[in-house]
């Protein structure tokens, strides 16, 4: 039996979820709060739905390179959201409890941005578990006792 080794397509290696998280955070920082408040549902729809669909296409591809890159991109996604959440929490804490401190530049994360980021992180977690399931299935096929 001859195995065919080919490079995975760029589509499978591209971090769709991480790109969506970056775009949600960038749009939150760049756009006017009033405009973003009115159109957040459309922005979230345009960024979350395609990220979920495109990440879902990766399920079933269990090459080690794809899985490694998926884990790296997921960790970067969690790091990025954690830093943004930490900055927002710091800003809230300073405004609420330390009024005598001069203003510090922090990120303002409204509830809808937090919701969008939470959904995108859930997509990342679901993809990681599906990748683990694919690895288990691949190892089970290689097991001579089965």
Secondary structure per residue as TSV (DSSP state, phi and psi in degrees):
chain	resnum	aa	ss	phi	psi
A	1	X	-	360.0	124.1
A	2	X	-	-100.3	127.9
A	3	X	-	-91.4	138.6
A	4	X	-	-99.7	115.1
A	5	X	-	-103.0	116.7
A	6	X	-	-131.6	157.6
A	7	X	-	-72.1	139.4
A	8	X	-	-67.6	150.5
A	9	X	-	-68.3	157.4
A	10	X	H	-63.9	-29.4
A	11	X	H	-58.7	-39.9
A	12	X	H	-75.8	-26.5
A	13	X	H	-90.3	-16.7
A	14	X	S	-71.2	134.5
A	15	X	-	-83.6	81.3
A	16	X	H	-62.4	-43.1
A	17	X	H	-66.0	-44.0
A	18	X	H	-64.0	-38.8
A	19	X	H	-62.4	-41.6
A	20	X	H	-64.6	-41.0
A	21	X	H	-62.8	-44.6
A	22	X	H	-60.8	-42.3
A	23	X	H	-67.2	-39.2
A	24	X	H	-61.7	-45.7
A	25	X	H	-67.3	-41.8
A	26	X	H	-64.8	-44.0
A	27	X	H	-63.5	-36.6
A	28	X	H	-64.2	-38.0
A	29	X	H	-77.6	-37.2
A	30	X	H	-88.0	-42.3
A	31	X	S	-77.1	154.7
A	32	X	-	-63.0	137.8
A	33	X	H	-61.0	-38.3
A	34	X	H	-65.1	-45.3
A	35	X	H	-65.7	-43.0
A	36	X	H	-65.7	-35.6
A	37	X	H	-61.6	-40.5
A	38	X	H	-74.2	-33.5
A	39	X	H	-111.3	15.6
A	40	X	H	-63.1	-35.2
A	41	X	H	-66.2	-37.8
A	42	X	H	-70.5	-39.7
A	43	X	H	-63.7	-44.4
A	44	X	H	-63.7	-40.8
A	45	X	H	-62.7	-43.7
A	46	X	H	-70.4	-27.2
A	47	X	H	-96.1	-35.4
A	48	X	H	-81.6	-48.1
A	49	X	H	-59.3	-51.0
A	50	X	H	-62.5	-36.4
A	51	X	H	-63.3	-42.1
A	52	X	H	-64.0	-42.9
A	53	X	H	-67.7	-47.5
A	54	X	H	-67.6	-35.8
A	55	X	H	-69.0	-31.8
A	56	X	H	-68.0	-26.4
A	57	X	T	-64.9	-22.6
A	58	X	T	-76.3	-16.7
A	59	X	T	-63.6	133.0
A	60	X	T	101.9	-19.8
A	61	X	-	-90.2	108.5
A	62	X	-	-114.5	32.0
A	63	X	-	-71.4	151.0
A	64	X	H	-63.7	-35.5
A	65	X	H	-66.2	-43.3
A	66	X	H	-63.7	-43.8
A	67	X	H	-66.8	-40.3
A	68	X	H	-63.0	-46.2
A	69	X	H	-64.6	-36.6
A	70	X	H	-63.3	-42.3
A	71	X	H	-65.7	-42.8
A	72	X	H	-62.8	-46.1
A	73	X	H	-65.7	-35.3
A	74	X	H	-66.9	-42.3
A	75	X	H	-63.8	-39.9
A	76	X	H	-64.4	-37.3
A	77	X	H	-62.5	-46.5
A	78	X	H	-64.5	-38.2
A	79	X	H	-63.9	-45.9
A	80	X	H	-63.4	-46.5
A	81	X	H	-66.9	-37.8
A	82	X	H	-63.6	-40.1
A	83	X	H	-67.4	-41.4
A	84	X	H	-64.9	-43.5
A	85	X	H	-64.4	-40.4
A	86	X	H	-63.2	-40.2
A	87	X	H	-66.0	-41.8
A	88	X	H	-65.1	-40.3
A	89	X	H	-66.4	-37.7
A	90	X	H	-63.4	-45.4
A	91	X	H	-61.5	-42.9
A	92	X	H	-63.0	-42.8
A	93	X	H	-64.0	-41.8
A	94	X	H	-66.0	-43.6
A	95	X	H	-65.8	-40.4
A	96	X	H	-78.8	-43.3
A	97	X	H	-115.7	-21.5
A	98	X	-	-124.8	67.4
A	99	X	T	-68.7	-20.1
A	100	X	T	-81.5	-9.7
A	101	X	S	-81.0	137.1
A	102	X	-	-61.7	155.9
A	103	X	-	-57.7	137.2
A	104	X	-	-114.8	139.0
A	105	X	-	-72.0	114.9
A	106	X	-	-132.6	170.2
A	107	X	-	-90.1	135.4
A	108	X	-	-99.8	115.1
A	109	X	-	-110.9	103.0
A	110	X	-	-66.3	168.1
A	111	X	H	-60.3	-35.1
A	112	X	H	-72.8	-30.0
A	113	X	H	-70.9	-41.4
A	114	X	H	-60.6	-40.9
A	115	X	H	-62.6	-45.0
A	116	X	H	-62.5	-43.0
A	117	X	H	-65.7	-38.9
A	118	X	H	-63.2	-43.1
A	119	X	H	-64.3	-42.5
A	120	X	H	-64.2	-37.1
A	121	X	H	-69.2	-34.6
A	122	X	H	-63.6	-38.2
A	123	X	H	-61.7	-42.0
A	124	X	H	-62.4	-43.7
A	125	X	H	-64.4	-43.0
A	126	X	H	-62.0	-39.1
A	127	X	H	-66.9	-38.3
A	128	X	H	-63.6	-42.7
A	129	X	H	-67.5	-35.4
A	130	X	H	-68.8	-34.3
A	131	X	H	-65.9	-41.5
A	132	X	H	-62.4	-38.3
A	133	X	H	-64.6	-38.5
A	134	X	H	-66.3	-38.1
A	135	X	H	-64.8	-43.7
A	136	X	H	-60.3	-43.7
A	137	X	H	-63.2	-40.1
A	138	X	H	-65.5	-42.0
A	139	X	H	-68.4	-34.1
A	140	X	H	-66.3	-33.7
A	141	X	H	-69.8	-30.5
A	142	X	H	-80.8	-16.3
A	143	X	-	-72.2	121.9
A	144	X	T	-71.2	-17.2
A	145	X	T	-77.3	-16.1
A	146	X	-	-91.3	360.0
